[in-house]
Amino acid sequence: MTLTKAEILLGTQARKNVFIDALDGEVEIRPLTDGELHQIQLKFVRAVSMK
C-alpha cells in the first residue's frame, strides 16, 4: 500500500478501508495523531524498561 501526495496532505483526515482476512471484513484505518503516537511510544518505553 502506498500513499499518494493527496493522502499525505489530508493528514489525520485520510481514511482507507482495508480488507482483513482474519476478520473476514474491512477495517477503516487512519494515520495516528501526534498525541496518539506519543501515548503508544510511552507505553512501549515502559514495557521495555520493565524487562
mmCIF file as Biopython writes it, N, C-alpha, C and O atoms, coordinates in Angstrom:
data_model
#
loop_
_atom_site.group_PDB
_atom_site.id
_atom_site.type_symbol
_atom_site.label_atom_id
_atom_site.label_alt_id
_atom_site.label_comp_id
_atom_site.label_asym_id
_atom_site.label_entity_id
_atom_site.label_seq_id
_atom_site.pdbx_PDB_ins_code
_atom_site.Cartn_x
_atom_site.Cartn_y
_atom_site.Cartn_z
_atom_site.occupancy
_atom_site.B_iso_or_equiv
_atom_site.auth_seq_id
_atom_site.auth_asym_id
_atom_site.pdbx_PDB_model_num
ATOM 1   N N  . MET A ? 1  ? 0.848   -1.163  0.000  1.0 0.0 1  A 1 
ATOM 2   C CA . MET A ? 1  ? 0.000   0.000   0.000  1.0 0.0 1  A 1 
ATOM 3   C C  . MET A ? 1  ? 0.902   1.237   0.000  1.0 0.0 1  A 1 
ATOM 4   O O  . MET A ? 1  ? 1.800   1.353   0.834  1.0 0.0 1  A 1 
ATOM 5   N N  . THR A ? 2  ? 0.667   2.133   -0.911 1.0 0.0 2  A 1 
ATOM 6   C CA . THR A ? 2  ? 1.449   3.365   -0.987 1.0 0.0 2  A 1 
ATOM 7   C C  . THR A ? 2  ? 0.549   4.565   -0.740 1.0 0.0 2  A 1 
ATOM 8   O O  . THR A ? 2  ? -0.660  4.512   -0.968 1.0 0.0 2  A 1 
ATOM 9   N N  . LEU A ? 3  ? 1.146   5.625   -0.278 1.0 0.0 3  A 1 
ATOM 10  C CA . LEU A ? 3  ? 0.418   6.868   -0.051 1.0 0.0 3  A 1 
ATOM 11  C C  . LEU A ? 3  ? 0.597   7.796   -1.237 1.0 0.0 3  A 1 
ATOM 12  O O  . LEU A ? 3  ? 1.677   7.887   -1.820 1.0 0.0 3  A 1 
ATOM 13  N N  . THR A ? 4  ? -0.466  8.471   -1.578 1.0 0.0 4  A 1 
ATOM 14  C CA . THR A ? 4  ? -0.380  9.487   -2.618 1.0 0.0 4  A 1 
ATOM 15  C C  . THR A ? 4  ? -0.118  10.841  -1.953 1.0 0.0 4  A 1 
ATOM 16  O O  . THR A ? 4  ? -0.277  10.989  -0.742 1.0 0.0 4  A 1 
ATOM 17  N N  . LYS A ? 5  ? 0.279   11.809  -2.751 1.0 0.0 5  A 1 
ATOM 18  C CA . LYS A ? 5  ? 0.509   13.159  -2.230 1.0 0.0 5  A 1 
ATOM 19  C C  . LYS A ? 5  ? -0.774  13.708  -1.612 1.0 0.0 5  A 1 
ATOM 20  O O  . LYS A ? 5  ? -0.741  14.345  -0.559 1.0 0.0 5  A 1 
ATOM 21  N N  . ALA A ? 6  ? -1.899  13.461  -2.270 1.0 0.0 6  A 1 
ATOM 22  C CA . ALA A ? 6  ? -3.184  13.947  -1.764 1.0 0.0 6  A 1 
ATOM 23  C C  . ALA A ? 6  ? -3.495  13.343  -0.393 1.0 0.0 6  A 1 
ATOM 24  O O  . ALA A ? 6  ? -4.003  14.036  0.489  1.0 0.0 6  A 1 
ATOM 25  N N  . GLU A ? 7  ? -3.193  12.052  -0.209 1.0 0.0 7  A 1 
ATOM 26  C CA . GLU A ? 7  ? -3.441  11.400  1.080  1.0 0.0 7  A 1 
ATOM 27  C C  . GLU A ? 7  ? -2.539  11.976  2.168  1.0 0.0 7  A 1 
ATOM 28  O O  . GLU A ? 7  ? -2.971  12.164  3.305  1.0 0.0 7  A 1 
ATOM 29  N N  . ILE A ? 8  ? -1.302  12.250  1.817  1.0 0.0 8  A 1 
ATOM 30  C CA . ILE A ? 8  ? -0.372  12.833  2.787  1.0 0.0 8  A 1 
ATOM 31  C C  . ILE A ? 8  ? -0.851  14.217  3.210  1.0 0.0 8  A 1 
ATOM 32  O O  . ILE A ? 8  ? -0.784  14.568  4.388  1.0 0.0 8  A 1 
ATOM 33  N N  . LEU A ? 9  ? -1.331  14.996  2.255  1.0 0.0 9  A 1 
ATOM 34  C CA . LEU A ? 9  ? -1.808  16.343  2.561  1.0 0.0 9  A 1 
ATOM 35  C C  . LEU A ? 9  ? -3.068  16.329  3.423  1.0 0.0 9  A 1 
ATOM 36  O O  . LEU A ? 9  ? -3.336  17.291  4.144  1.0 0.0 9  A 1 
ATOM 37  N N  . LEU A ? 10 ? -3.844  15.243  3.355  1.0 0.0 10 A 1 
ATOM 38  C CA . LEU A ? 10 ? -5.034  15.129  4.193  1.0 0.0 10 A 1 
ATOM 39  C C  . LEU A ? 10 ? -4.674  14.912  5.663  1.0 0.0 10 A 1 
ATOM 40  O O  . LEU A ? 10 ? -5.491  15.167  6.547  1.0 0.0 10 A 1 
ATOM 41  N N  . GLY A ? 11 ? -3.464  14.446  5.921  1.0 0.0 11 A 1 
ATOM 42  C CA . GLY A ? 11 ? -3.026  14.222  7.306  1.0 0.0 11 A 1 
ATOM 43  C C  . GLY A ? 11 ? -3.895  13.202  8.006  1.0 0.0 11 A 1 
ATOM 44  O O  . GLY A ? 11 ? -4.185  12.137  7.461  1.0 0.0 11 A 1 
ATOM 45  N N  . THR A ? 12 ? -4.315  13.534  9.230  1.0 0.0 12 A 1 
ATOM 46  C CA . THR A ? 12 ? -5.103  12.586  10.022 1.0 0.0 12 A 1 
ATOM 47  C C  . THR A ? 12 ? -6.533  12.441  9.514  1.0 0.0 12 A 1 
ATOM 48  O O  . THR A ? 12 ? -7.284  11.601  10.009 1.0 0.0 12 A 1 
ATOM 49  N N  . GLN A ? 13 ? -6.909  13.245  8.542  1.0 0.0 13 A 1 
ATOM 50  C CA . GLN A ? 13 ? -8.250  13.120  7.964  1.0 0.0 13 A 1 
ATOM 51  C C  . GLN A ? 13 ? -8.316  12.016  6.912  1.0 0.0 13 A 1 
ATOM 52  O O  . GLN A ? 13 ? -9.404  11.608  6.507  1.0 0.0 13 A 1 
ATOM 53  N N  . ALA A ? 14 ? -7.156  11.533  6.469  1.0 0.0 14 A 1 
ATOM 54  C CA . ALA A ? 14 ? -7.110  10.473  5.452  1.0 0.0 14 A 1 
ATOM 55  C C  . ALA A ? 14 ? -7.609  9.169   6.059  1.0 0.0 14 A 1 
ATOM 56  O O  . ALA A ? 14 ? -7.160  8.769   7.133  1.0 0.0 14 A 1 
ATOM 57  N N  . ARG A ? 15 ? -8.510  8.524   5.393  1.0 0.0 15 A 1 
ATOM 58  C CA . ARG A ? 15 ? -9.068  7.256   5.857  1.0 0.0 15 A 1 
ATOM 59  C C  . ARG A ? 15 ? -9.055  6.276   4.693  1.0 0.0 15 A 1 
ATOM 60  O O  . ARG A ? 15 ? -9.232  6.665   3.538  1.0 0.0 15 A 1 
ATOM 61  N N  . LYS A ? 16 ? -8.844  4.993   5.008  1.0 0.0 16 A 1 
ATOM 62  C CA . LYS A ? 16 ? -8.829  3.976   3.964  1.0 0.0 16 A 1 
ATOM 63  C C  . LYS A ? 16 ? -9.406  2.683   4.526  1.0 0.0 16 A 1 
ATOM 64  O O  . LYS A ? 16 ? -9.083  2.295   5.648  1.0 0.0 16 A 1 
ATOM 65  N N  . ASN A ? 17 ? -10.250 2.022   3.759  1.0 0.0 17 A 1 
ATOM 66  C CA . ASN A ? 17 ? -10.780 0.723   4.160  1.0 0.0 17 A 1 
ATOM 67  C C  . ASN A ? 17 ? -9.858  -0.370  3.649  1.0 0.0 17 A 1 
ATOM 68  O O  . ASN A ? 17 ? -9.486  -0.393  2.476  1.0 0.0 17 A 1 
ATOM 69  N N  . VAL A ? 18 ? -9.492  -1.289  4.564  1.0 0.0 18 A 1 
ATOM 70  C CA . VAL A ? 18 ? -8.584  -2.380  4.235  1.0 0.0 18 A 1 
ATOM 71  C C  . VAL A ? 18 ? -9.257  -3.689  4.622  1.0 0.0 18 A 1 
ATOM 72  O O  . VAL A ? 18 ? -9.768  -3.825  5.734  1.0 0.0 18 A 1 
ATOM 73  N N  . PHE A ? 19 ? -9.257  -4.656  3.700  1.0 0.0 19 A 1 
ATOM 74  C CA . PHE A ? 19 ? -9.846  -5.958  3.994  1.0 0.0 19 A 1 
ATOM 75  C C  . PHE A ? 19 ? -8.859  -6.781  4.808  1.0 0.0 19 A 1 
ATOM 76  O O  . PHE A ? 19 ? -7.694  -6.911  4.433  1.0 0.0 19 A 1 
ATOM 77  N N  . ILE A ? 20 ? -9.328  -7.340  5.928  1.0 0.0 20 A 1 
ATOM 78  C CA . ILE A ? 20 ? -8.509  -8.177  6.805  1.0 0.0 20 A 1 
ATOM 79  C C  . ILE A ? 20 ? -9.059  -9.602  6.735  1.0 0.0 20 A 1 
ATOM 80  O O  . ILE A ? 20 ? -10.183 -9.866  7.162  1.0 0.0 20 A 1 
ATOM 81  N N  . ASP A ? 21 ? -8.249  -10.519 6.189  1.0 0.0 21 A 1 
ATOM 82  C CA . ASP A ? 21 ? -8.692  -11.907 6.020  1.0 0.0 21 A 1 
ATOM 83  C C  . ASP A ? 21 ? -9.127  -12.536 7.339  1.0 0.0 21 A 1 
ATOM 84  O O  . ASP A ? 21 ? -10.169 -13.189 7.401  1.0 0.0 21 A 1 
ATOM 85  N N  . ALA A ? 22 ? -8.336  -12.343 8.393  1.0 0.0 22 A 1 
ATOM 86  C CA . ALA A ? 22 ? -8.622  -12.971 9.683  1.0 0.0 22 A 1 
ATOM 87  C C  . ALA A ? 22 ? -9.967  -12.519 10.254 1.0 0.0 22 A 1 
ATOM 88  O O  . ALA A ? 22 ? -10.607 -13.258 11.001 1.0 0.0 22 A 1 
ATOM 89  N N  . LEU A ? 23 ? -10.386 -11.322 9.906  1.0 0.0 23 A 1 
ATOM 90  C CA . LEU A ? 23 ? -11.668 -10.802 10.377 1.0 0.0 23 A 1 
ATOM 91  C C  . LEU A ? 23 ? -12.788 -11.051 9.380  1.0 0.0 23 A 1 
ATOM 92  O O  . LEU A ? 23 ? -13.967 -10.885 9.694  1.0 0.0 23 A 1 
ATOM 93  N N  . ASP A ? 24 ? -12.404 -11.452 8.175  1.0 0.0 24 A 1 
ATOM 94  C CA . ASP A ? 24 ? -13.352 -11.638 7.077  1.0 0.0 24 A 1 
ATOM 95  C C  . ASP A ? 24 ? -14.191 -10.375 6.877  1.0 0.0 24 A 1 
ATOM 96  O O  . ASP A ? 24 ? -15.404 -10.436 6.680  1.0 0.0 24 A 1 
ATOM 97  N N  . GLY A ? 25 ? -13.511 -9.235  6.934  1.0 0.0 25 A 1 
ATOM 98  C CA . GLY A ? 25 ? -14.206 -7.978  6.756  1.0 0.0 25 A 1 
ATOM 99  C C  . GLY A ? 25 ? -13.236 -6.825  6.604  1.0 0.0 25 A 1 
ATOM 100 O O  . GLY A ? 25 ? -12.018 -7.002  6.631  1.0 0.0 25 A 1 
ATOM 101 N N  . GLU A ? 26 ? -13.801 -5.647  6.444  1.0 0.0 26 A 1 
ATOM 102 C CA . GLU A ? 26 ? -12.996 -4.446  6.260  1.0 0.0 26 A 1 
ATOM 103 C C  . GLU A ? 26 ? -12.858 -3.667  7.559  1.0 0.0 26 A 1 
ATOM 104 O O  . GLU A ? 26 ? -13.746 -3.676  8.411  1.0 0.0 26 A 1 
ATOM 105 N N  . VAL A ? 27 ? -11.729 -3.000  7.684  1.0 0.0 27 A 1 
ATOM 106 C CA . VAL A ? 27 ? -11.450 -2.131  8.821  1.0 0.0 27 A 1 
ATOM 107 C C  . VAL A ? 27 ? -10.999 -0.787  8.264  1.0 0.0 27 A 1 
ATOM 108 O O  . VAL A ? 27 ? -10.180 -0.733  7.347  1.0 0.0 27 A 1 
ATOM 109 N N  . GLU A ? 28 ? -11.528 0.285   8.814  1.0 0.0 28 A 1 
ATOM 110 C CA . GLU A ? 28 ? -11.097 1.617   8.397  1.0 0.0 28 A 1 
ATOM 111 C C  . GLU A ? 28 ? -9.821  1.972   9.151  1.0 0.0 28 A 1 
ATOM 112 O O  . GLU A ? 28 ? -9.780  1.915   10.380 1.0 0.0 28 A 1 
ATOM 113 N N  . ILE A ? 29 ? -8.787  2.336   8.410  1.0 0.0 29 A 1 
ATOM 114 C CA . ILE A ? 29 ? -7.533  2.744   9.042  1.0 0.0 29 A 1 
ATOM 115 C C  . ILE A ? 29 ? -7.309  4.227   8.775  1.0 0.0 29 A 1 
ATOM 116 O O  . ILE A ? 29 ? -7.822  4.794   7.809  1.0 0.0 29 A 1 
ATOM 117 N N  . ARG A ? 30 ? -6.527  4.835   9.662  1.0 0.0 30 A 1 
ATOM 118 C CA . ARG A ? 30 ? -6.209  6.256   9.528  1.0 0.0 30 A 1 
ATOM 119 C C  . ARG A ? 30 ? -4.870  6.509   10.187 1.0 0.0 30 A 1 
ATOM 120 O O  . ARG A ? 30 ? -4.428  5.711   11.014 1.0 0.0 30 A 1 
ATOM 121 N N  . PRO A ? 31 ? -4.220  7.601   9.837  1.0 0.0 31 A 1 
ATOM 122 C CA . PRO A ? 31 ? -2.961  7.950   10.494 1.0 0.0 31 A 1 
ATOM 123 C C  . PRO A ? 31 ? -3.210  8.312   11.961 1.0 0.0 31 A 1 
ATOM 124 O O  . PRO A ? 31 ? -4.292  8.777   12.319 1.0 0.0 31 A 1 
ATOM 125 N N  . LEU A ? 32 ? -2.216  8.096   12.788 1.0 0.0 32 A 1 
ATOM 126 C CA . LEU A ? 32 ? -2.304  8.493   14.189 1.0 0.0 32 A 1 
ATOM 127 C C  . LEU A ? 32 ? -2.015  9.981   14.323 1.0 0.0 32 A 1 
ATOM 128 O O  . LEU A ? 32 ? -1.235  10.552  13.561 1.0 0.0 32 A 1 
ATOM 129 N N  . THR A ? 33 ? -2.657  10.590  15.301 1.0 0.0 33 A 1 
ATOM 130 C CA . THR A ? 33 ? -2.314  11.975  15.624 1.0 0.0 33 A 1 
ATOM 131 C C  . THR A ? 33 ? -0.996  11.958  16.398 1.0 0.0 33 A 1 
ATOM 132 O O  . THR A ? 33 ? -0.553  10.901  16.848 1.0 0.0 33 A 1 
ATOM 133 N N  . ASP A ? 34 ? -0.377  13.111  16.551 1.0 0.0 34 A 1 
ATOM 134 C CA . ASP A ? 34 ? 0.859   13.200  17.328 1.0 0.0 34 A 1 
ATOM 135 C C  . ASP A ? 34 ? 0.634   12.715  18.761 1.0 0.0 34 A 1 
ATOM 136 O O  . ASP A ? 34 ? 1.479   12.026  19.333 1.0 0.0 34 A 1 
ATOM 137 N N  . GLY A ? 35 ? -0.498  13.077  19.325 1.0 0.0 35 A 1 
ATOM 138 C CA . GLY A ? 35 ? -0.812  12.665  20.697 1.0 0.0 35 A 1 
ATOM 139 C C  . GLY A ? 35 ? -0.973  11.163  20.825 1.0 0.0 35 A 1 
ATOM 140 O O  . GLY A ? 35 ? -0.482  10.569  21.785 1.0 0.0 35 A 1 
ATOM 141 N N  . GLU A ? 36 ? -1.656  10.536  19.870 1.0 0.0 36 A 1 
ATOM 142 C CA . GLU A ? 36 ? -1.836  9.081   19.894 1.0 0.0 36 A 1 
ATOM 143 C C  . GLU A ? 36 ? -0.498  8.362   19.750 1.0 0.0 36 A 1 
ATOM 144 O O  . GLU A ? 36 ? -0.235  7.385   20.451 1.0 0.0 36 A 1 
ATOM 145 N N  . LEU A ? 37 ? 0.339   8.844   18.848 1.0 0.0 37 A 1 
ATOM 146 C CA . LEU A ? 37 ? 1.655   8.236   18.654 1.0 0.0 37 A 1 
ATOM 147 C C  . LEU A ? 37 ? 2.503   8.380   19.917 1.0 0.0 37 A 1 
ATOM 148 O O  . LEU A ? 37 ? 3.216   7.452   20.299 1.0 0.0 37 A 1 
ATOM 149 N N  . HIS A ? 38 ? 2.425   9.527   20.555 1.0 0.0 38 A 1 
ATOM 150 C CA . HIS A ? 38 ? 3.172   9.757   21.793 1.0 0.0 38 A 1 
ATOM 151 C C  . HIS A ? 38 ? 2.736   8.775   22.885 1.0 0.0 38 A 1 
ATOM 152 O O  . HIS A ? 38 ? 3.578   8.229   23.597 1.0 0.0 38 A 1 
ATOM 153 N N  . GLN A ? 39 ? 1.433   8.550   23.018 1.0 0.0 39 A 1 
ATOM 154 C CA . GLN A ? 39 ? 0.929   7.605   24.021 1.0 0.0 39 A 1 
ATOM 155 C C  . GLN A ? 39 ? 1.440   6.190   23.760 1.0 0.0 39 A 1 
ATOM 156 O O  . GLN A ? 39 ? 1.803   5.479   24.697 1.0 0.0 39 A 1 
ATOM 157 N N  . ILE A ? 40 ? 1.469   5.785   22.512 1.0 0.0 40 A 1 
ATOM 158 C CA . ILE A ? 40 ? 1.978   4.459   22.150 1.0 0.0 40 A 1 
ATOM 159 C C  . ILE A ? 40 ? 3.462   4.358   22.485 1.0 0.0 40 A 1 
ATOM 160 O O  . ILE A ? 40 ? 3.914   3.349   23.026 1.0 0.0 40 A 1 
ATOM 161 N N  . GLN A ? 41 ? 4.214   5.401   22.162 1.0 0.0 41 A 1 
ATOM 162 C CA . GLN A ? 41 ? 5.648   5.397   22.454 1.0 0.0 41 A 1 
ATOM 163 C C  . GLN A ? 41 ? 5.909   5.320   23.956 1.0 0.0 41 A 1 
ATOM 164 O O  . GLN A ? 41 ? 6.834   4.628   24.380 1.0 0.0 41 A 1 
ATOM 165 N N  . LEU A ? 42 ? 5.119   6.010   24.761 1.0 0.0 42 A 1 
ATOM 166 C CA . LEU A ? 42 ? 5.271   5.941   26.213 1.0 0.0 42 A 1 
ATOM 167 C C  . LEU A ? 42 ? 5.027   4.523   26.720 1.0 0.0 42 A 1 
ATOM 168 O O  . LEU A ? 42 ? 5.774   4.023   27.561 1.0 0.0 42 A 1 
ATOM 169 N N  . LYS A ? 43 ? 3.982   3.879   26.208 1.0 0.0 43 A 1 
ATOM 170 C CA . LYS A ? 43 ? 3.685   2.503   26.623 1.0 0.0 43 A 1 
ATOM 171 C C  . LYS A ? 43 ? 4.811   1.562   26.221 1.0 0.0 43 A 1 
ATOM 172 O O  . LYS A ? 43 ? 5.165   0.656   26.976 1.0 0.0 43 A 1 
ATOM 173 N N  . PHE A ? 44 ? 5.374   1.769   25.043 1.0 0.0 44 A 1 
ATOM 174 C CA . PHE A ? 44 ? 6.478   0.930   24.581 1.0 0.0 44 A 1 
ATOM 175 C C  . PHE A ? 44 ? 7.696   1.098   25.488 1.0 0.0 44 A 1 
ATOM 176 O O  . PHE A ? 44 ? 8.316   0.115   25.894 1.0 0.0 44 A 1 
ATOM 177 N N  . VAL A ? 45 ? 8.031   2.338   25.799 1.0 0.0 45 A 1 
ATOM 178 C CA . VAL A ? 45 ? 9.196   2.605   26.650 1.0 0.0 45 A 1 
ATOM 179 C C  . VAL A ? 45 ? 8.997   1.981   28.028 1.0 0.0 45 A 1 
ATOM 180 O O  . VAL A ? 45 ? 9.928   1.396   28.582 1.0 0.0 45 A 1 
ATOM 181 N N  . ARG A ? 46 ? 7.802   2.098   28.582 1.0 0.0 46 A 1 
ATOM 182 C CA . ARG A ? 46 ? 7.524   1.489   29.891 1.0 0.0 46 A 1 
ATOM 183 C C  . ARG A ? 46 ? 7.646   -0.026  29.823 1.0 0.0 46 A 1 
ATOM 184 O O  . ARG A ? 46 ? 8.200   -0.643  30.733 1.0 0.0 46 A 1 
ATOM 185 N N  . ALA A ? 47 ? 7.137   -0.629  28.761 1.0 0.0 47 A 1 
ATOM 186 C CA . ALA A ? 47 ? 7.196   -2.087  28.617 1.0 0.0 47 A 1 
ATOM 187 C C  . ALA A ? 47 ? 8.633   -2.568  28.474 1.0 0.0 47 A 1 
ATOM 188 O O  . ALA A ? 47 ? 9.006   -3.587  29.056 1.0 0.0 47 A 1 
ATOM 189 N N  . VAL A ? 48 ? 9.432   -1.853  27.716 1.0 0.0 48 A 1 
ATOM 190 C CA . VAL A ? 48 ? 10.828  -2.246  27.505 1.0 0.0 48 A 1 
ATOM 191 C C  . VAL A ? 48 ? 11.630  -2.073  28.794 1.0 0.0 48 A 1 
ATOM 192 O O  . VAL A ? 48 ? 12.489  -2.900  29.098 1.0 0.0 48 A 1 
ATOM 193 N N  . SER A ? 49 ? 11.366  -1.026  29.544 1.0 0.0 49 A 1 
ATOM 194 C CA . SER A ? 49 ? 12.131  -0.773  30.769 1.0 0.0 49 A 1 
ATOM 195 C C  . SER A ? 49 ? 11.767  -1.753  31.882 1.0 0.0 49 A 1 
ATOM 196 O O  . SER A ? 49 ? 12.505  -1.862  32.861 1.0 0.0 49 A 1 
ATOM 197 N N  . MET A ? 50 ? 10.651  -2.467  31.759 1.0 0.0 50 A 1 
ATOM 198 C CA . MET A ? 50 ? 10.232  -3.442  32.767 1.0 0.0 50 A 1 
ATOM 199 C C  . MET A ? 50 ? 10.981  -4.761  32.629 1.0 0.0 50 A 1 
ATOM 200 O O  . MET A ? 50 ? 10.957  -5.582  33.546 1.0 0.0 50 A 1 
ATOM 201 N N  . LYS A ? 51 ? 11.643  -4.974  31.503 1.0 0.0 51 A 1 
ATOM 202 C CA . LYS A ? 51 ? 12.335  -6.249  31.267 1.0 0.0 51 A 1 
ATOM 203 C C  . LYS A ? 51 ? 13.587  -6.357  32.075 1.0 0.0 51 A 1 
ATOM 204 O O  . LYS A ? 51 ? 14.288  -7.366  31.996 1.0 0.0 51 A 1 
#
